[in-house]
Amino acid sequence: MDHTAVLARYDRDMRENAAPDGPGARIERVGAVVRQIADAQGWNGVLWSALDPAGVQGAIDEQIACFTGLGRAFEWKLYGHDTPGDLGARLTAAGFRAEEEETLLVGETGRIAVAAELPEGIRLVQATDPAGVDLVVDVHEKAFGTDGTRLRHRLLARLAADPGTLVAVVALAGDEPVSAARMELVPGTPFAGLWGGGTVEAWRGRGVYRALVTHRARVAAAHGYRYLQVDASPMSRPVLQRLGFHALSTTTPYLYGS
């Protein structure tokens, strides 16, 4: 993989020329900033910027004014290769708070779409209706210890408006959901994004997460997508790199507002 070329393609297709990630959301381009504005349950934030030192403070102030004027908390999704190099420090000084750094990993679907043996007693089902979404949210809440209300809203809205671009998968042990993940197919690009992969504690380390990754890779390949992209936590990064993903950059959420 040509890391430089793939990263440039990712920046262009998935950030600078991003499409809204759900119904009711819109993309705005203001100067050297691309942002998404959604309702209070959706994702609001800055996707891309190409700022120089002279214009960076004005751009930061404009984003704060825009989103707070709408009554929205928001995220500035900062990548390790974004400019200027001190943008993270400037965001912190402006009142943003940084969350844990993740690694931008990209892999070729054809190399990752291999069969992975499921642990005994585990089966995979696709979530295509409200009952399936409830299973995904149940795993999310148990695996990450966070409220799944916003996730439920976004998944249901996406399934209702554009079901062909969302693949949500649940691993069941009998009738108990023990792992779940989703994939977003981005039309007009070679990228499919992997999101939300989580496994309840009792089932970690048994290969369920790996099986969910390879399953989604096969689905992406069948739909003609060349690359899989994921923002990997320190826990998932080693598993994904063993499957053939490459680290291209880092990404850190900078949050503003409650």
C-alpha positions, 0 to 999 in steps of 0.5 A, a space after each residue: 500500500 502506498 501510504 501517502 497516496 491512500 492518506 491523501 485520497 482519504 483526506 479528499 474523499 472522506 474529509 474535504 469532500 465529505 457527505 452528510 453521515 445521516 438524514 437531516 445532517 448537512 455539510 458546510 464549507 467555510 473558508 478552509 474548514 469543512 464541518 457537519 451540522 446535525 440535530 442534537 442527536 447527530 454528530 456535529 463537528 469539524 471534519 477537515 481543515 487546512 489552516 495557516 497560522 495567520 487564520 487559525 484563531 479566527 477559524 476556531 472562533 468562528 466554529 465556536 460561534 457557529 455551533 454554540 449559536 445553534 445550541 450544539 456541543 461539537 467535536 473538532 476531529 483533529 488528525 496528526 498530519 493537520 496544520 498548523 502543527 500546534 492546532 491541538 494546543 490552540 484548541 485546548 487554549 480555546 476551551 476544547 478538551 482532548 479525548 484519547 488519541 486513536 490511530 487511523 488504520 486503513 486496510 485493503 478489503 481483499 487482504 482482510 476478507 478471510 474466513 475467521 472461525 467463530 467461537 463455538 456457540 456464536 452466530 452472526 446476525 445482521 441488524 436491519 430493524 428496531 429489534 436488531 438495533 436494540 441488540 447493537 445498543 445493548 452491547 454498546 452499553 455493556 461493552 463501553 459503559 456509556 448511554 446508547 440513546 444517541 446511537 439508537 437514534 442515529 442507527 434507526 434514522 440511517 436504516 430508515 433513510 438509507 439502509 444500503 449504506 449501513 451494515 450492523 452486525 451482532 454476535 449472539 451466544 444463544 440469544 444473548 448479544 455479546 459483540 456488535 459492530 457496524 460498517 458505513 459504506 460511503 458511495 462514490 469513494 473506495 472507503 468503507 468505515 468500521 465503527 463501534 466494534 465492542 465485545 462484552 467483557 466475558 467474551 473478549 479474547 476469544 476471536 469474536 471481534 476479529 470475526 466481525 472485522 473479517 465479516 464486514 470486510 467480505 461485505 465491503 468487498 462484495 460491494 466493490 469497496 477497496 479499503 476499510 478505514 477505522 479509528 482504532 483504540 489502543 486495545 483494537 489496534 494490535 488485532 487490526 494490524 495483525 489482520 493487515 491494517 496499516 497505520 496512516 495517521 492519528 486522530 484525536 477528538 477535541 470536544 467543546 460544550 457538554 
